[in-house]
Amino acid sequence: MEVLKYSYLDEKIDEVKEQGFLNYRTSELPTWCPGCGYFGITHAMVQACDALGLKNEEICVASGIGCAGRYPIFMKAYGFHTVHGRSIPIASGIKLARQDLTVFAVGGDGDILGIGGGHLPHIARKNIDITLFLFDNSIYGLTKGQTSPTTPLSQVTNSHSQGNPDTPLRPVFLALAHGASFVARCYAGDVEGMKNIFTQAISHKGFSFLHIVSPCVTFDKVNITWKRLRENFRAVPSVHDPSDYRAAIQMAEDPRPIFGLFYHDPSRQSYQENLRGKRSPENSKSSER
Amino acid sequence: MTNVDIVIEICGSAGEGTISAGEILSRFMSSQGFEIMSFDSYPSEIRGFGKCVAHSRISNRKILSPGKYADILIALKDAHSISQLPSLRETGIVIYDNKPPNYLEEDKSIAGWIEPGMISYGVPLLELAQKAAGNSRGRNMVAIGALAALFQIDDEAMKASIRSRYAKKKQIVIDSNLNSFQEGFEWSKKNITKIDPYTFRNVRLKKSNKSRAIINGNQAVAQAALDSGLHLYAGYPITPATKIMEILSKELPKKGGIMIQTEDEIAAIGNVVGAGFAGKRAMTATSGPGFSLMTELANLAVMAEVPAVIINSQRGGPSTGVPTKTEQSDLNIALSGGSGDSPRIVIAPTTVEECYLGVSLALYLAEKYQTLVVVLLDFFLSNSIRNIPMPEPINKKWLKGNIAPTKTELKDYKRFKNTESGISPRAIPGTPGGMFVTTGLEHSEQGKPQYDRETHHQMTRKRFRKIQNAINEAPKPQWRGPKKDISVGVIAWGSTAGSAQEAVIKAQKEGIKAALMSSMLISPLPADSFRKFSKACQKILVPELNYSGQFANYLAPYLNRPIERLNMVTGLPMSAEDILDKIREMAN
């Protein structure tokens, strides 16, 4: 897990410019800081789309505002850079209109858990077939280093010089509690791991929640850094059964992050299947809860 | 043969069958060939003894407004009906319970409050209901029976109407209602000596009226959406728009569409904008508080050039305001709500028929002009029940609005090409070679974020310019009355236009040279028509149901002259009488 490998675009800017773009990338160069974990996420997304053989014009990406929000500008697909916190309802609208499209919602921790936090329970319970990429760097980066809903307690930020007084949210725990049918946590430094999970998430018929932990190299030099993430990285045990909801909840309660697929309920009906009246609660594990 | 133009009000508590009695009466009158305009007012609470009034104007001639004063008041609940007496005509008729339950103190009975000049007919409503069905529930039907006896209404036909109203209920319910009606009818026939001149007998009626659709504004909105290719309705319940969602939840899936109830109004407009981006027709309906929440994403539709339709049925504001009363005070937010310079199309239907036309037009214009279209209804229009001729079929041209890029245009595709009309060909997701990114940031012709002053200036101009042509696609503004030497010219918008028209007709009969101008399209404003009208008028009056004169303020810079205003925020529709008084005052 060599970090620099994933920010290679920065090192090879001229070369990439000459090439134009790579498969699912536009010629626009990301505006992220050198060393940002989002480069790795982008690379994994491109690889996952490639592995699934998705047609560019059949992919729609809706994003919110923030560093992550810029994502659609760098992807060769139909992109909608919306307003702060609303990538989920916009992506849902696209999918409800067009079942034939593959729809991604992209947002940061402020976007998805702060201003747009009210949408998360409902997309999870409705189970609309979109994939949510939560780029979590635990800070407001684009506004230059204010506390976000996942900033660790007591961390000093530009909005809390005496340390963050708020207990951070636990995104995976929340997604499981809200009844999401596909929940995983990824590490932005592990492109191969992300690619595998992204591929499964995109293929999942229903709402997929991807909590992607990434350092912010500019505004957090203390807590969530490449070094600490690398040192503390723990994978979901290979014996874990992703259909075991209670085991998934237990792992999500662990204060030290575990990375991998937490929960997957392929039997759960998507929103549109439910609309068509094909409800079969006996097949759905989530309805037992 | 006689002419009839009567306003009947039934007043009672929530849950007493007040509104259903009104509904039976309206449907019956419509089936007989009368024209009707009905409007119920009720409290925000479902039960809890709040005051309900079922108001129906019944006429054999064209009805333009609900009528300010009632001719007949049926008092189902004395305490509420006493407070309703001021809206009864000075020579009006009260039908009341002359043997009210003994716990009612004497001064609480309406009998002691009826003014000299009014006619009162006492009917033992409670006693007869108990006799008919063993309980007090049938008082409303006893009263309807009394009404039928007193005003020579065909009782057999009316019973058929009652039967059909309760057709889906158990036999015992149908029987209790019919028996109660019969008791009221027979008792009144035998015991009351009629001393008023009103009758429904021997009225000249048009046979064609009988086949009319009975429909309110909300139903017209839903029907228009269904007939105009709506794919997605996303909404959150709010009075007075909820009915639109309820109808579409039932009817839209039958046409392959989807109704989604969202977690809030923000998600609702988010879904609509998403579906619009994906190339399908989508809309939401709300009222002031919900519209306030929607403004940010509504702005996104303007900036990112995505079709979106919002129906806003206005109620009293600000904030939660007066949820079950009518007002026209969301014009400002409809015209410019949100941040920045954000041009959009605003349509305000003036009648139930125009609710149908307006929504169909809105869905077309949103798609063609790639922007936000707001349709302003109000509580009155949403709930005003009319029997109207079946709406004209949708203009076929309106069913397809999007202008797709040609193959040549796709070669070097500029999604936001700054064309002469301002409209840029729009590729729908799934189109190979058409990929673009759209953003709420200011952007270049390719859609990439770009903030230099030239881009922002040119793109703002483009967004304003592109909607101007909507003026040529919407129905022309209506000019009613003389074309020159007008002494008082009334300019009305939304549901106030009907009352204004009636006032203008009455003023003309009094010898005042009055005329009316109204336009369904509010933004962009067909300013030339308004200027032409203004030039022909000595004085201009703008009546509207808001305190600050929002439409008058909007018109002022276009007309560049003094404007008389008539503003009311009583929660009731403005009456023709109110406007007529003002016209008389101005004509002197």
Interface residues (C-beta under 8 A of the other chain):
Chain A: T26 E28 K55 N56 E57 E58 C60 A62 P72 I73 K76 A77 Y78 G79 F80 H81 T82 V83 R86 I88 P89 I90 A91 S92 G93 I94 K95 L96 A97 R98 D100 L101 G118 H119 P121 H122 Q272 L275
Chain B: H231 L232 A234 P253 I258 I260 T262 E263 D264 I266 A267 A268 I269 G270 N271 V272 V273 G274 A275 G276 F277 A278 G279 K280 A282 E296 L297 N299 L300 A304 P429 G430 T431 P432 G433 G434 M435 F436 V437 T438 T439 G440 L441 K448 P449
